[in-house]
Structure formats: structure tokens, C-alpha cells
């Protein structure tokens, strides 16, 4: 074995020893050694329960007084979501999040999602004057709080029943046209009311004609007739409504 071979072998041995040292050091810094120690070894996330100071800073404390609210007293000016509450003697203090955020409520059947979360939020919405839409698969919300909203807070409650559409509240799309035309007919100098009646007549006619969506380019050879229909229908409709009187025919349904 010559001198060059001895030098090469020596270099390889040095590299091998250095490799073993590096692997041993890295292994001691890995997570493999946790198993031989207490669970967690002090490693944890940053999640924790909020402190009272943080809760008071994040949410608005509002006395929850539905009995007074329904009498028109101490109505709240805060609008938001009731996310919790705390007791203060015989009083209940609601924690309201007034931020523009989404809220997700998850719970098993019977835990009180409707009674203890949805109803307080509806009460606050009614008392503070918010408009809202509520899904109601069982009809409990309409029965329990629809009456309260209408009786105590003066709300106009509309029900859309998808199971039995004939029991749904109806919507007359000509209501605004009739409303402003009656105002104009009672005062011919009120040109603003006439303009509004004409505007809503155009909107109504366009809604009926384009009930399937699309525009003139999608009707092919019928595009000309569709365009003429869109132009003539509101004018005919506006003329019939403006010339009608209480002793004459008042148009409530308009078909294209």
C-alpha cells in the first residue's frame, strides 16, 4: 500500500467520523427523543381562553331586556350578533359582536340552537330595527317570533313556504306602479311620482319578458319581436294604468 492510498484512506475515515458526529447531533435535536420524556415536553399551540379584559374589549355588553323592548322602552342602538351572555343579579347581560362578520353555530339536536341562540338574536334584531331573513324548516320561528315581531315591533313579516307555495305570502309586482300612479292622478303637478310610475312600469315589463334570462342576442330570429315587445309593453301598460279610474278597470296583472 503506497503513500497516496494511505492518505486517501485517512481522508475517508475523517469524513466518516465527521458524518457520524453530525448525525448524532441532529438526532438529539429532533422530536424522536420526546417519547422518553413527559407528554408534550412543553410543546403546545398558542390557543387559549380569552380573558375578561379581552372579552370586554371585543364585545359590547348590552342589558338584555326584551320585556321593556316590547313596550318600546330602552330600545338598543347596537346592532350585531349575540354570541353569549352573563348574569348580573337578576339581569342578563348580552355579549354582542357588532363587527361585520359571519357566525357559525354548531350543535347537536336538542342543545338549544334555536331557543338559546336564534331567538335572542331575532329579539335583538327586532328591537334594534334590523331587517333579516330566517330559514324555518319546522315553522317554529314563524309561529313563535313572527307574531312577536309583528305585534310588538311593527314588522311586516312575509313567509315563503316552499312545501306548500299556496300558503306563502303574495307579492304584487305592480304595487309600486299603482302607488305612484295614484299619487300622480291625485296631483297632476307631481311629475316625480309620474316618473317613478313609468320607471317601475318598465322594470315590471322587462321582468316579465326576460323571465327566462338572456338578452336579445340569444333569441335569434325572434330578437326583433322581443325588442319591440320590451319597448311597447311598458308604454301600453303605463297608458292603461294612467287612464284607469276607480270606476274603470284597474290593471293588476299584466301578461306579455
MOUR-V850323 format. One record per residue. N is the residue number from 1. PSI is psi in whole degrees, -180 to 180 (* if undefined). NEAR is the number of other C-alpha atoms within 10 Angstrom. Layout:
[[N PSI NEAR] [N PSI NEAR]]
This chain:
[[1 119 5] [2 -179 6] [3 -37 7] [4 -39 9] [5 -38 10] [6 -41 10] [7 -43 11] [8 -42 11] [9 -39 11] [10 -41 12] [11 -42 11] [12 -40 11] [13 -42 12] [14 -46 11] [15 -39 12] [16 -43 12] [17 -42 10] [18 -38 12] [19 -44 11] [20 -39 10] [21 -45 11] [22 -44 11] [23 -40 10] [24 -40 11] [25 -44 10] [26 -36 9] [27 -34 11] [28 -26 10] [29 -4 9] [30 -178 9] [31 1 9] [32 -26 9] [33 -3 11] [34 -32 11] [35 -28 10] [36 2 8] [37 -175 8] [38 152 8] [39 132 9] [40 -39 9] [41 34 12] [42 3 7] [43 122 7] [44 167 7] [45 -173 6] [46 1 5] [47 143 6] [48 169 6] [49 143 7] [50 147 10] [51 166 9] [52 -37 9] [53 -42 8] [54 -38 10] [55 -44 13] [56 -32 12] [57 -30 10] [58 -41 15] [59 158 19] [60 128 17] [61 118 20] [62 124 16] [63 122 17] [64 101 21] [65 69 19] [66 -31 16] [67 -41 9] [68 -38 12] [69 -40 19] [70 -14 18] [71 3 11] [72 18 12] [73 146 12] [74 40 14] [75 136 18] [76 148 17] [77 -6 11] [78 135 17] [79 133 18] [80 -158 20] [81 130 24] [82 113 26] [83 -9 15] [84 -178 15] [85 167 15] [86 152 12] [87 141 10] [88 87 9] [89 -126 7] [90 -1 6] [91 152 11] [92 127 15] [93 119 18] [94 141 22] [95 113 22] [96 129 21] [97 109 19] [98 11 14] [99 157 11] [100 76 8] [101 166 8] [102 146 6] [103 133 10] [104 124 4] [105 121 8] [106 133 8] [107 154 8] [108 170 7] [109 131 7] [110 4 8] [111 -14 10] [112 30 12] [113 -40 14] [114 -51 13] [115 -38 12] [116 -6 11] [117 -52 15] [118 -47 16] [119 -46 17] [120 -36 19] [121 -37 19] [122 -39 22] [123 -44 21] [124 -39 25] [125 -42 20] [126 -44 25] [127 -33 25] [128 -3 17] [129 27 17] [130 145 12] [131 143 10] [132 161 8] [133 135 9] [134 128 10] [135 144 10] [136 81 13] [137 -29 11] [138 -10 8] [139 3 12] [140 -40 11] [141 -43 18] [142 -41 18] [143 -45 11] [144 -46 11] [145 -14 16] [146 -41 18] [147 -41 15] [148 -45 16] [149 -37 20] [150 -42 13] [151 -45 12] [152 -26 14] [153 -1 18] [154 27 12] [155 149 16] [156 105 10] [157 124 13] [158 138 13] [159 129 17] [160 104 14] [161 108 14] [162 -22 10] [163 -41 9] [164 84 8] [165 -26 11] [166 -16 10] [167 0 11] [168 158 13] [169 143 11] [170 158 11] [171 118 8] [172 109 8] [173 -9 18] [174 6 18] [175 -47 13] [176 -34 17] [177 -47 25] [178 -40 20] [179 -52 13] [180 -26 20] [181 -37 24] [182 -39 18] [183 -43 16] [184 -41 20] [185 -28 16] [186 -20 10] [187 96 12] [188 -11 11] [189 -8 10] [190 81 13] [191 -22 12] [192 -42 12] [193 -38 20] [194 -42 21] [195 -39 14] [196 -40 17] [197 -41 26] [198 -39 22] [199 -46 15] [200 -25 20] [201 -41 24] [202 -43 20] [203 -42 16] [204 -46 20] [205 -42 26] [206 -37 17] [207 -40 14] [208 -44 15] [209 -41 16] [210 35 14] [211 -24 9] [212 2 8] [213 180 8] [214 176 9] [215 -170 11] [216 -32 15] [217 -18 12] [218 2 10] [219 -2 13] [220 -126 9] [221 -20 10] [222 6 11] [223 -38 14] [224 -47 13] [225 -35 12] [226 -40 18] [227 -44 15] [228 -38 10] [229 -41 15] [230 -31 21] [231 -43 14] [232 -34 14] [233 -49 21] [234 -32 21] [235 -43 15] [236 -43 13] [237 -44 19] [238 -38 23] [239 -44 12] [240 -41 14] [241 -36 20] [242 -26 20] [243 -7 12] [244 148 15] [245 176 12] [246 -26 6] [247 0 6] [248 -170 8] [249 126 11] [250 124 14] [251 120 14] [252 -18 12] [253 136 8] [254 125 13] [255 140 8] [256 * 9]]
